[in-house]
């Protein structure tokens, strides 16, 4: 009986933690209408992240925002997406990080486990295929895989 009660309490507190975290993330990241933010989102420098309306962020998404990250309206980041503004400065002896912003337009869908690297701008209406590494700008209306 004691184990069952502990199990129920643990599940309750896990659920409560996810609900509080989602509410906190919505409050901190968005004054707009955010459709969905998964509870296991990983953020670096959340103060540099700007979200539009109707944004959906799936499970296990990571946003590294040493520089600004802007997501437009109606953007979907599927599970496992990585947005990373930082990279190593290979010319530096101490391997310091350098950062460039990422800008994602309106009506964009980024497929599962895709990576968007520093300095990339993605135009409106773009679809990025699952597992794609995006290291260059993508024009509006493109379907990009690779």
MDTraj code that builds the backbone (N, CA, C; nanometers):
import mdtraj as md
import numpy as np

residues = "UNK UNK UNK UNK UNK UNK UNK UNK UNK UNK UNK UNK UNK UNK UNK UNK UNK UNK UNK UNK UNK UNK UNK UNK UNK UNK UNK UNK UNK UNK UNK UNK UNK UNK UNK UNK UNK UNK UNK UNK UNK UNK UNK UNK UNK UNK UNK UNK UNK UNK UNK UNK UNK UNK UNK UNK UNK UNK UNK UNK UNK UNK UNK UNK UNK UNK UNK UNK UNK UNK UNK UNK UNK UNK UNK UNK UNK UNK UNK UNK UNK UNK UNK UNK UNK UNK UNK UNK UNK UNK UNK UNK UNK UNK UNK UNK UNK UNK UNK UNK UNK UNK UNK UNK UNK UNK UNK UNK UNK UNK UNK UNK UNK UNK UNK UNK UNK UNK UNK UNK UNK UNK UNK UNK UNK UNK UNK UNK UNK UNK UNK UNK UNK UNK UNK UNK UNK UNK UNK UNK UNK UNK UNK UNK UNK UNK".split()
xyz = np.array([
    [0.0824, -0.1197, 0.0000],
    [0.0000, 0.0000, 0.0000],
    [0.0871, 0.1265, 0.0000],
    [0.1909, 0.1229, 0.0846],
    [0.2796, 0.2388, 0.0941],
    [0.3457, 0.2678, -0.0412],
    [0.3906, 0.1628, -0.1124],
    [0.4529, 0.1807, -0.2441],
    [0.3550, 0.2397, -0.3454],
    [0.2298, 0.1969, -0.3383],
    [0.1283, 0.2488, -0.4297],
    [0.1048, 0.3983, -0.4058],
    [0.0980, 0.4382, -0.2805],
    [0.0793, 0.5803, -0.2469],
    [0.1987, 0.6623, -0.2949],
    [0.3200, 0.6115, -0.2712],
    [0.4396, 0.6820, -0.3176],
    [0.4403, 0.6947, -0.4699],
    [0.3994, 0.5896, -0.5388],
    [0.3919, 0.5911, -0.6855],
    [0.2926, 0.6974, -0.7334],
    [0.1760, 0.7019, -0.6709],
    [0.0731, 0.8014, -0.7084],
    [0.1243, 0.9425, -0.6812],
    [0.1854, 0.9630, -0.5656],
    [0.2383, 1.0963, -0.5324],
    [0.3485, 1.1392, -0.6293],
    [0.4368, 1.0474, -0.6647],
    [0.5435, 1.0800, -0.7588],
    [0.4853, 1.1211, -0.8936],
    [0.3889, 1.0448, -0.9453],
    [0.3258, 1.0789, -1.0728],
    [0.2537, 1.2123, -1.0659],
    [0.1880, 1.2389, -0.9533],
    [0.1193, 1.3663, -0.9356],
    [0.2181, 1.4823, -0.9404],
    [0.3289, 1.4709, -0.8678],
    [0.4269, 1.5793, -0.8643],
    [0.5007, 1.5938, -0.9981],
    [0.5228, 1.4841, -1.0680],
    [0.5806, 1.4933, -1.2030],
    [0.4876, 1.5704, -1.2960],
    [0.3594, 1.5378, -1.2918],
    [0.2609, 1.6077, -1.3745],
    [0.2519, 1.7544, -1.3357],
    [0.2490, 1.7828, -1.2077],
    [0.2435, 1.9206, -1.1600],
    [0.3657, 1.9996, -1.2075],
    [0.4821, 1.9377, -1.2036],
    [0.6050, 2.0016, -1.2505],
    [0.5956, 2.0396, -1.3977],
    [0.5438, 1.9486, -1.4806],
    [0.5292, 1.9763, -1.6238],
    [0.4314, 2.0908, -1.6463],
    [0.3202, 2.0908, -1.5737],
    [0.2195, 2.1973, -1.5893],
    [0.2791, 2.3320, -1.5503],
    [0.3494, 2.3379, -1.4392],
    [0.4121, 2.4631, -1.3944],
    [0.5184, 2.5074, -1.4943],
    [0.6014, 2.4138, -1.5420],
    [0.7069, 2.4493, -1.6361],
    [0.6475, 2.5041, -1.7653],
    [0.5439, 2.4409, -1.8186],
    [0.4803, 2.4902, -1.9413],
    [0.4255, 2.6304, -1.9222],
    [0.3578, 2.6518, -1.8089],
    [0.3030, 2.7839, -1.7803],
    [0.4131, 2.8877, -1.7687],
    [0.5220, 2.8540, -1.7019],
    [0.6356, 2.9446, -1.6879],
    [0.6958, 2.9769, -1.8241],
    [0.7161, 2.8739, -1.9071],
    [0.7745, 2.8970, -2.0389],
    [0.6857, 2.9866, -2.1243],
    [0.5558, 2.9620, -2.1213],
    [0.4645, 3.0470, -2.1979],
    [0.4705, 3.1906, -2.1475],
    [0.4793, 3.2068, -2.0157],
    [0.4850, 3.3417, -1.9584],
    [0.6153, 3.4126, -1.9952],
    [0.7272, 3.3432, -1.9828],
    [0.8579, 3.4035, -2.0074],
    [0.8816, 3.4276, -2.1566],
    [0.8436, 3.3314, -2.2394],
    [0.8778, 3.3381, -2.3812],
    [0.7767, 3.4122, -2.4661],
    [0.6543, 3.4182, -2.4257],
    [0.5542, 3.4638, -2.5212],
    [0.4448, 3.5439, -2.4543],
    [0.4250, 3.6615, -2.5071],
    [0.3059, 3.7356, -2.4700],
    [0.1978, 3.7065, -2.5731],
    [0.2334, 3.6324, -2.6774],
    [0.1408, 3.5982, -2.7852],
    [0.0700, 3.4665, -2.7558],
    [-0.0156, 3.4250, -2.8480],
    [-0.0895, 3.3006, -2.8355],
    [-0.0008, 3.1853, -2.8804],
    [0.0596, 3.1161, -2.7844],
    [0.1442, 3.0012, -2.8142],
    [0.0561, 2.8779, -2.8060],
    [0.0552, 2.7971, -2.9122],
    [-0.0335, 2.6809, -2.9167],
    [0.0147, 2.5679, -2.8270],
    [0.1432, 2.5357, -2.8321],
    [0.1922, 2.4214, -2.7565],
    [0.3409, 2.4359, -2.7313],
    [0.3804, 2.4137, -2.6064],
    [0.5218, 2.4036, -2.5709],
    [0.5372, 2.2794, -2.4853],
    [0.6204, 2.1867, -2.5306],
    [0.6436, 2.0637, -2.4555],
    [0.7161, 2.0941, -2.3253],
    [0.6908, 2.0120, -2.2258],
    [0.7530, 2.0317, -2.0951],
    [0.9005, 1.9990, -2.0910],
    [0.9525, 1.9258, -2.1911],
    [1.0935, 1.8889, -2.1874],
    [1.1778, 1.9700, -2.2853],
    [1.1380, 2.0935, -2.3060],
    [1.2114, 2.1882, -2.3890],
    [1.3394, 2.2307, -2.3164],
    [1.4502, 2.2394, -2.3911],
    [1.5769, 2.2845, -2.3339],
    [1.6119, 2.4200, -2.3935],
    [1.6315, 2.5205, -2.3073],
    [1.6611, 2.6557, -2.3522],
    [1.7936, 2.7034, -2.2958],
    [1.8713, 2.7708, -2.3815],
    [1.9908, 2.8414, -2.3373],
    [1.9675, 2.9879, -2.3720],
    [1.9801, 3.0756, -2.2759],
    [1.9601, 3.2200, -2.2932],
    [1.8186, 3.2514, -2.3428],
    [1.7149, 3.2147, -2.2666],
    [1.5768, 3.2372, -2.3103],
    [1.5426, 3.3844, -2.3332],
    [1.6185, 3.4739, -2.2731],
    [1.5930, 3.6168, -2.2933],
    [1.6191, 3.6604, -2.4375],
    [1.6872, 3.5783, -2.5157],
    [1.7168, 3.6099, -2.6561],
    [1.6192, 3.5440, -2.7540],
    [1.5106, 3.4854, -2.7024],
    [1.4158, 3.4131, -2.7871],
    [1.2874, 3.4942, -2.8010],
    [1.2424, 3.5119, -2.9248],
    [1.1185, 3.5845, -2.9547],
    [1.0259, 3.4898, -3.0307],
    [0.9058, 3.4692, -2.9775],
    [0.8087, 3.3806, -3.0398],
    [0.6917, 3.4593, -3.0969],
    [0.6455, 3.4189, -3.2155],
    [0.5252, 3.4757, -3.2738],
    [0.4013, 3.4055, -3.2205],
    [0.2884, 3.4300, -3.2864],
    [0.1618, 3.3652, -3.2506],
    [0.1560, 3.2232, -3.3055],
    [0.0770, 3.1397, -3.2401],
    [0.0487, 3.0034, -3.2863],
    [0.1741, 2.9185, -3.3049],
    [0.2698, 2.9323, -3.2152],
    [0.3935, 2.8540, -3.2204],
    [0.3703, 2.7206, -3.1493],
    [0.4259, 2.6146, -3.2089],
    [0.4187, 2.4811, -3.1500],
    [0.5617, 2.4292, -3.1358],
    [0.5970, 2.3859, -3.0145],
    [0.7313, 2.3347, -2.9891],
    [0.7179, 2.1949, -2.9313],
    [0.7669, 2.0955, -3.0055],
    [0.7522, 1.9558, -2.9682],
    [0.8503, 1.9101, -2.8621],
    [0.8454, 1.7808, -2.8351],
    [0.9280, 1.7186, -2.7321],
    [1.0761, 1.7247, -2.7676],
    [1.1572, 1.7413, -2.6645],
    [1.3030, 1.7344, -2.6729],
    [1.3628, 1.8339, -2.7729],
    [1.2999, 1.9492, -2.7868],
    [1.3548, 2.0570, -2.8688],
    [1.4575, 2.1325, -2.7855],
    [1.5675, 2.1727, -2.8491],
    [1.6704, 2.2531, -2.7839],
    [1.6877, 2.3825, -2.8624],
    [1.6839, 2.4952, -2.7905],
    [1.7085, 2.6247, -2.8524],
    [1.8261, 2.6889, -2.7794],
    [1.9388, 2.6978, -2.8497],
    [2.0582, 2.7635, -2.7969],
    [2.0630, 2.9039, -2.8512],
    [2.0340, 3.0026, -2.7675],
    [2.0150, 3.1394, -2.8140],
    [2.1193, 3.2347, -2.7562],
    [2.2461, 3.2048, -2.7798],
    [2.3496, 3.3003, -2.7412],
    [2.3282, 3.4311, -2.8183],
    [2.2830, 3.4206, -2.9438],
    [2.2362, 3.5353, -3.0223],
    [2.0839, 3.5223, -3.0340],
    [2.0178, 3.6222, -3.0901],
    [1.8716, 3.6229, -3.1022],
    [1.8194, 3.5064, -3.1864],
    [1.7075, 3.4498, -3.1411],
    [1.6314, 3.3520, -3.2185],
    [1.4900, 3.4068, -3.2298],
    [1.4441, 3.4255, -3.3529],
    [1.3086, 3.4778, -3.3759],
    [1.2290, 3.3755, -3.4540],
    [1.1157, 3.3343, -3.3975],
    [1.0225, 3.2447, -3.4647],
    [0.8985, 3.3253, -3.5004],
    [0.8580, 3.3208, -3.6264],
    [0.7405, 3.3936, -3.6719],
    [0.6119, 3.3268, -3.6269],
    [0.5010, 3.3692, -3.6882],
    [0.3695, 3.3146, -3.6571],
    [0.3519, 3.1780, -3.7233],
    [0.2763, 3.0902, -3.6561],
    [0.2414, 2.9586, -3.7082],
    [0.3653, 2.8753, -3.7437],
    [0.4608, 2.8723, -3.6524],
    [0.5829, 2.7929, -3.6690],
    [0.5696, 2.6652, -3.5860],
    [0.6086, 2.5527, -3.6455],
    [0.6114, 2.4253, -3.5744],
    [0.7540, 2.3730, -3.5716],
    [0.8037, 2.3460, -3.4507],
    [0.9314, 2.2784, -3.4309],
    [0.8979, 2.1376, -3.3829],
    [0.9157, 2.0393, -3.4690],
    [0.8830, 1.9011, -3.4337],
    [0.9832, 1.8465, -3.3325],
    [0.9543, 1.7280, -3.2825],
    [1.0363, 1.6705, -3.1754],
    [1.1834, 1.6594, -3.2148],
    [1.2689, 1.6909, -3.1185],
    [1.4128, 1.6753, -3.1364],
    [1.4809, 1.7825, -3.2190],
    [1.4102, 1.8886, -3.2567],
    [1.4723, 1.9964, -3.3354],
    [1.5764, 2.0685, -3.2502],
    [1.6862, 2.1088, -3.3138],
    [1.7909, 2.1880, -3.2498],
    [1.8094, 2.3172, -3.3268],
    [1.7915, 2.4304, -3.2590],
    [1.8261, 2.5610, -3.3129],
    [1.9461, 2.6088, -3.2338],
    [2.0604, 2.6328, -3.3004],
    [2.1832, 2.6688, -3.2281],
    [2.2495, 2.7890, -3.2919],
    [2.2554, 2.8991, -3.2166],
    [2.3153, 3.0228, -3.2674],
    [2.4659, 3.0289, -3.2452],
    [2.5200, 2.9413, -3.1638],
    [2.6625, 2.9477, -3.1287],
    [2.7429, 2.8396, -3.1997],
    [2.8687, 2.8693, -3.2193],
    [2.9649, 2.7735, -3.2736],
    [3.1025, 2.8113, -3.2229],
    [3.1957, 2.7228, -3.2391],
    [3.3313, 2.7514, -3.1927],
    [3.4042, 2.8404, -3.2931],
    [3.4782, 2.9354, -3.2411],
    [3.5654, 3.0178, -3.3239],
    [3.6973, 2.9422, -3.3362],
    [3.7144, 2.8734, -3.4477],
    [3.8313, 2.7868, -3.4649],
    [3.9616, 2.8647, -3.4802],
    [3.9518, 2.9947, -3.5050],
    [4.0719, 3.0779, -3.5148],
    [4.1200, 3.1247, -3.3777],
    [4.0359, 3.1081, -3.2793],
    [4.0695, 3.1490, -3.1440],
    [4.1462, 3.0364, -3.0744],
    [4.2562, 3.0699, -3.0109],
    [4.3350, 2.9690, -2.9388],
    [4.2561, 2.9106, -2.8215],
    [4.1685, 2.9910, -2.7626],
    [4.0927, 2.9436, -2.6463],
    [3.9576, 2.8835, -2.6857],
    [3.9320, 2.8711, -2.8168],
    [3.8087, 2.8095, -2.8674],
    [3.6837, 2.8784, -2.8121],
    [3.6831, 3.0096, -2.8177],
    [3.5680, 3.0860, -2.7726],
    [3.4490, 3.0621, -2.8642],
    [3.3304, 3.0814, -2.8111],
    [3.2103, 3.0705, -2.8925],
    [3.1846, 3.2023, -2.9652],
    [3.1378, 3.1906, -3.0883],
    [3.0879, 3.3059, -3.1618],
    [2.9423, 3.2751, -3.1944],
    [2.8615, 3.3775, -3.2084],
    [2.7188, 3.3548, -3.2286],
    [2.6642, 3.4441, -3.3388],
    [2.5668, 3.3898, -3.4116],
    [2.4939, 3.4621, -3.5152],
    [2.3464, 3.4297, -3.4972],
    [2.2567, 3.5264, -3.5224],
    [2.1139, 3.5042, -3.4988],
    [2.0518, 3.4041, -3.5964],
    [1.9375, 3.3512, -3.5564],
    [1.8541, 3.2663, -3.6416],
    [1.7181, 3.3342, -3.6525],
    [1.6674, 3.3427, -3.7752],
    [1.5358, 3.4027, -3.7980],
    [1.4511, 3.3048, -3.8792],
    [1.3340, 3.2735, -3.8265],
    [1.2428, 3.1800, -3.8925],
    [1.1132, 3.2548, -3.9216],
    [1.0724, 3.2539, -4.0486],
    [0.9548, 3.3288, -4.0930],
    [0.8237, 3.2679, -4.0469],
    [0.7151, 3.3138, -4.1065],
    [0.5800, 3.2675, -4.0748],
    [0.5482, 3.1387, -4.1507],
    [0.4586, 3.0586, -4.0927],
    [0.4070, 2.9375, -4.1582],
    [0.5187, 2.8397, -4.1956],
    [0.6083, 2.8158, -4.1029],
    [0.7230, 2.7268, -4.1251],
    [0.7060, 2.6004, -4.0414],
    [0.7395, 2.4876, -4.1022],
    [0.7385, 2.3589, -4.0317],
    [0.8786, 2.3013, -4.0400],
    [0.9375, 2.2737, -3.9237],
    [1.0703, 2.2122, -3.9184],
    [1.0527, 2.0707, -3.8647],
    [1.0907, 1.9719, -3.9477],
    [1.0677, 1.8310, -3.9179],
    [1.1540, 1.7779, -3.8048],
    [1.1162, 1.6617, -3.7568],
    [1.1807, 1.5979, -3.6427],
    [1.3317, 1.5841, -3.6612],
    [1.4041, 1.6150, -3.5547],
    [1.5494, 1.5982, -3.5460],
    [1.6280, 1.6814, -3.6474],
    [1.5660, 1.7850, -3.7025],
    [1.6391, 1.8763, -3.7906],
    [1.7234, 1.9707, -3.7054],
    [1.8299, 2.0247, -3.7663],
    [1.9167, 2.1213, -3.6993],
    [1.9228, 2.2477, -3.7835],
    [1.9059, 2.3629, -3.7181],
    [1.9220, 2.4919, -3.7836],
    [2.0394, 2.5600, -3.7151],
    [2.1421, 2.5929, -3.7940],
    [2.2665, 2.6447, -3.7379],
    [2.2738, 2.7964, -3.7430],
    [2.3730, 2.8514, -3.6767],
    [2.3914, 2.9948, -3.6596],
    [2.3904, 3.0709, -3.7913],
    [2.3254, 3.1879, -3.7894],
    [2.3265, 3.2785, -3.9034],
    [2.2230, 3.2499, -4.0097],
    [2.1370, 3.1508, -3.9885],
    [2.0402, 3.1100, -4.0912],
    [1.9127, 3.1928, -4.0818],
    [1.8612, 3.2297, -4.1990],
    [1.7292, 3.2904, -4.2119],
    [1.6436, 3.1966, -4.2955],
    [1.5265, 3.1635, -4.2437],
    [1.4329, 3.0766, -4.3139],
    [1.3109, 3.1607, -4.3496],
    [1.2764, 3.1639, -4.4787],
    [1.1654, 3.2456, -4.5271],
    [1.0291, 3.1892, -4.4915],
    [0.9259, 3.2644, -4.5238],
    [0.7879, 3.2241, -4.4976],
    [0.7502, 3.1000, -4.5784],
    [0.6652, 3.0149, -4.5186],
    [0.6093, 2.9017, -4.5895],
    [0.7059, 2.7888, -4.6191],
    [0.8160, 2.7820, -4.5492],
    [0.9180, 2.6797, -4.5736],
    [0.8856, 2.5528, -4.4951],
    [0.9167, 2.4386, -4.5543],
    [0.9111, 2.3094, -4.4859],
    [1.0522, 2.2519, -4.4868],
    [1.1028, 2.2186, -4.3680],
    [1.2342, 2.1567, -4.3527],
    [1.2112, 2.0096, -4.3189],
    [1.2683, 1.9196, -4.3987],
    [1.2485, 1.7767, -4.3787],
    [1.3148, 1.7245, -4.2529],
    [1.2637, 1.6139, -4.2041],
    [1.3173, 1.5493, -4.0837],
    [1.4655, 1.5162, -4.1018],
    [1.5438, 1.5433, -3.9982],
    [1.6850, 1.5091, -3.9979],
    [1.7742, 1.6006, -4.0802],
    [1.7193, 1.7054, -4.1363],
    [1.7965, 1.7968, -4.2213],
    [1.8840, 1.8889, -4.1367],
    [2.0053, 1.9160, -4.1844],
    [2.0926, 2.0154, -4.1232],
    [2.0882, 2.1393, -4.2123],
    [2.0398, 2.2502, -4.1563],
    [2.0254, 2.3747, -4.2317],
    [2.1393, 2.4672, -4.1924],
    [2.2291, 2.4942, -4.2869],
    [2.3443, 2.5805, -4.2588],
    [2.3517, 2.6989, -4.3536],
    [2.2463, 2.7140, -4.4382],
    [2.2396, 2.8290, -4.5284],
    [2.0963, 2.8801, -4.5302],
    [2.0774, 3.0019, -4.5766],
    [1.9453, 3.0609, -4.5822],
    [1.8549, 2.9833, -4.6763],
    [1.7248, 2.9791, -4.6429],
    [1.6265, 2.9103, -4.7248],
    [1.5216, 3.0141, -4.7672],
    [1.5001, 3.0251, -4.8996],
    [1.4049, 3.1226, -4.9545],
    [1.2616, 3.0821, -4.9228],
    [1.1725, 3.1788, -4.9207],
    [1.0305, 3.1559, -4.8950],
    [0.9726, 3.0510, -4.9890],
    [0.8858, 2.9664, -4.9328],
    [0.8137, 2.8684, -5.0128],
    [0.8897, 2.7410, -5.0475],
    [1.0127, 2.7277, -5.0037],
    [1.0951, 2.6105, -5.0377],
    [1.0586, 2.4903, -4.9500],
    [1.0784, 2.3732, -5.0042],
    [1.0804, 2.2483, -4.9290],
    [1.2250, 2.2036, -4.9312],
    [1.2873, 2.1968, -4.8123],
    [1.4318, 2.1730, -4.8048],
    [1.4585, 2.0446, -4.7280],
    [1.5313, 1.9532, -4.7901],
    [1.5703, 1.8283, -4.7243],
    [1.7187, 1.8029, -4.7522],
    [1.7775, 1.7176, -4.6728],
    [1.9163, 1.6835, -4.7000],
    [1.9944, 1.6518, -4.5773],
])
top = md.Topology()
chain = top.add_chain()
for i, resn in enumerate(residues, 1):
    res = top.add_residue(resn, chain, resSeq=i)
    for name in ("N", "CA", "C"):
        top.add_atom(name, md.element.get_by_symbol(name[0]), res)
traj = md.Trajectory(xyz[None], top)
